[in-house]
């Protein structure tokens, strides 16, 4: 009798654990930003190197959003601050992204969008800046802006970020 109760208790425990694991997995999948989604929002958090010294020169912090990600006319917008590692800060926006060709899916589950965009700079907006946006799996983003069109302002590295916004996922931290 005692063996039967232990066996029944163990079976209930295993079924309960499987149910909890399923609920956690479903909840995580619903929160996860997925390349199959049509709208992707995220944070930009990056270090930009000085083009001549190759040393970290700017900290980038901001947000991006891509709508119509699964179409031939995605809409990409970003706004971010660049803070010099010593003192200065200023703001940029990337807008009016126009895709040159169909997005490319890579063998590492990334999607690459190549086109042009408008980038705000100190002397005004710069149009038709060659831009490459890579959505890496379901977690990261890379934004490359042609240095020749932006006078090497963003250094020699892409702007990196995540496909997550903590203020959306945990709004209590952003009140």
N, C-alpha and C positions, 0 to 999 in steps of 0.2 A: 504494500500500500504506500509506504513512504517513498519507494523508488518511483512509483507512478506519479505521485505529487511532485517530486523533484523534476521528473521528465516533463510533466505538464507545465510547471513553472518555467523551466528552461525554454520550452517551445513558445510560451507567451512572451518571454523576454526577447527571444530572437525575432519573433514577428513584430514586437513593439520597436525594437532597434531598427529593423528594416523599414518600418513605417516612418519613423523619425528621420532616417537617412533619406528616404524618398522625398519627404516634405522639405528638408534642408536643400536637397539637390534641386528640386523644382523652384524653391524660393531663390536660390542662387542663380539659376538659369534665367529667371524672370528679371533679376537685377542686372545681369551681365549685358554689356553692350555687345551686340552681335553684328557681324558683317552682313547678316541677312536682313537686319533692320534697315528701314529707309531713312531714319534720322539718327545721327550719331553726335553726341555732345561730349566734350571733354575739357580737360585742363591742359594748359601749356606750362611746362616747368622745365627750363633748359638753361644750360650754360653756353654762351657763345664765345668762341675764341677770337682774339685779335687776329686779323688776317696776316699781319706781318710777323708778329712775335709768336703766334700759335698758343699763347697763354690765355687762360680765362680772363675775359674782359667785361662781359655783361651777363647779368642774370635776367632771364625772361620768365615772366609770370602772367598768365592770362587765360582766356577761354576760346574755344572754337565750337562751331556747329556745322555739320554737313547734313543737308536735307536732300532728298531724291538721290541718295547714295547708290541705289540700284538702277539708275537710269543713265541715259546718255547725256543728261543735262543736270549734273549734280550742282547744288548751290552750297558754296563753302564761304564761310565768314569767320574771321578771328579778330580778336582785339587783345592786345597784351602790352604790358609795361616792359621796358628795358631799363634795368638799373645798373649803372656802372659800378664795378666792384669797389670803387673808391667813393664816389659821391653822387653823380648826376642820375636823373631818371627822366624818361619821356615815354610817349605812347605811340603805338602803330596800329593800323588796321590792315587786314587783307580782305579784299572783297572782289566782287565781279569776276569770280573764277569761271573761266571758259575752258571746257575740255577739248583737247586737240584730237583725241581718238578714243575708242572704247577703253574702259578701265582694263588693266592687265592683272590677272590673278597669278601670283607666283607660287612656286612649289612649296613655300613655307607658310602657306595660308594667309598671305598678305595680298592686299589689293592696292595697286598703284594707279593714281590718276595724274596724267600729265596735261598741262594746259598753260594758260596765262591768267594773271590776276592783276588787280590794282593794289598797290601798297602805298600807304601814306608815309611820307618822309618829311623832314624838316622844311624843305622848300616846296612842299605840296605833293599831291598824289603822283605816283609814277605808274603809268598804264602799261599793259602788255608785258608784265614781268613774267618770264618763263618760271613756272611753278610746278613742283612735283610733290604730291601728297601721297604718303603711303600709310594705309591703315594696316598695322601689324597685328595679325590674328585678331583677337577680340580685346586687346589690352592697350596698345600703344599707337602713337601717331608720329610721323616724321614729316616736316614741311621744309622743303628746300626752295629758296628763292635765288634766282640767278644773280650772283655777285656782281657781274658786269653791269646789270641794270640798276643795282642798288648801291653802287660805289663801295662794294665790300662791307656795307654797313652791318650786315648780320654775320660777319666773319666767314670762316671756312667750314662751318659745321651746320647741319640742319637744325631747325628748331624742333625739339622733342616734347612730347606730352603724353597724356594718358587718355583713354577713351572712357573716362569716368569723371564725374563732378561730385565731389563730396557734399556740396550744398543741395544736390538733388537726392543723393543716396542717404544722407544723414542731415536733414535740414536743421536739427536742433543745434548743430555746431556753427551754423551761419546766421543765427538770430541776433 
